[in-house]
């Protein structure tokens, strides 16, 4: 095999690897945004802290055997359409009961 041909194959392999890595990074950024939005919904609707919102999503994922990103997507759909699979809703309610609501500090009297 000629040296130029081998370099061309090496370059092609490198380009393919970089394109694959870019695609994975794009998917990770999208996934992160979806999860962050679902955590925000837990904070707003469940009156939990962001860390507790993350724990709620993890619990629902683990107890339903559904990937965390998919749980987050289902929660976002629920926020838009009001529909969520019953098993996800039941586990979500249980997880929120376990992790919240965060107590709102009482106003200090002056």
C-alpha positions in Angstrom: 0.0 0.0 0.0 1.3 3.5 -0.9 2.2 5.9 1.9 -0.3 8.5 0.6 -3.2 5.9 0.6 -2.4 4.9 4.2 -2.4 8.6 5.3 -5.7 9.2 3.5 -7.3 6.2 5.4 -5.8 7.5 8.7 -7.3 11.0 7.9 -10.7 9.5 7.0 -10.7 7.4 10.3 -9.8 10.6 12.2 -12.5 12.6 10.6 -15.1 9.8 11.3 -14.0 9.6 14.9 -14.3 13.4 15.3 -17.7 13.5 13.7 -18.8 10.8 16.1 -17.5 12.7 19.1 -19.2 15.9 18.0 -22.5 14.0 17.6 -22.1 12.5 21.1 -21.4 16.0 22.5 -24.5 17.4 20.8 -26.6 14.7 22.3 -25.1 15.3 25.8 -25.8 19.0 25.6 -29.4 18.3 24.6 -29.9 15.7 27.3 -28.4 18.0 29.9 -30.9 20.8 28.9 -33.9 18.4 29.1 -32.8 17.1 32.5 -32.2 20.7 33.8 -35.7 21.7 32.6 -37.3 18.7 34.4 -35.3 19.6 37.6 -36.8 23.1 37.3 -40.3 21.7 37.1 -39.6 19.7 40.2 -38.4 22.8 42.0 -41.4 24.8 40.9 -44.1 22.2 41.3 -42.7 20.1 44.1 -41.3 22.9 46.2 -37.9 21.1 46.4 -34.4 22.4 46.0 -32.5 21.8 42.8 -30.5 19.0 44.4 -33.7 17.4 45.7 -35.2 17.8 42.2 -32.2 15.8 40.8 -32.7 13.2 43.5 -36.4 12.9 42.6 -35.5 12.3 38.9 -32.9 9.7 39.8 -35.4 7.9 42.1 -38.1 7.8 39.5 -35.6 6.5 36.9 -34.3 3.8 39.2 -37.7 2.7 40.5 -39.3 2.6 37.1 -36.3 1.2 35.2 -36.6 4.1 32.7 -33.5 6.1 31.7 -33.2 9.4 33.5 -33.3 11.4 30.3 -36.5 9.7 29.2 -38.1 10.4 32.7 -37.1 14.0 32.2 -38.7 14.1 28.7 -41.9 12.5 30.1 -42.0 15.2 32.8 -41.6 18.0 30.2 -44.4 16.5 28.1 -46.5 16.3 31.2 -45.9 20.0 31.9 -47.0 20.9 28.3 -49.9 18.4 27.8 -50.9 17.2 31.2 -50.3 13.6 30.3 -47.8 11.2 32.0 -47.7 7.4 32.1 -49.4 6.3 35.4 -46.4 4.3 36.6 -44.2 7.4 36.2 -46.7 9.7 37.9 -47.1 7.3 40.9 -43.4 7.0 41.3 -43.0 10.8 40.9 -45.5 11.4 43.6 -43.7 9.0 45.9 -40.3 10.5 45.2 -41.6 14.0 45.9 -43.0 12.8 49.1 -39.6 11.3 50.1 -37.6 14.4 49.1 -39.9 17.4 49.8 -41.5 19.7 49.9 -38.8 22.0 51.1 -40.0 24.0 54.1 -40.4 27.7 53.4 -38.8 29.6 56.2 -41.3 31.5 58.4 -41.2 35.3 58.1 -39.5 36.9 61.1 -41.6 39.3 63.0 -40.1 42.6 63.7 
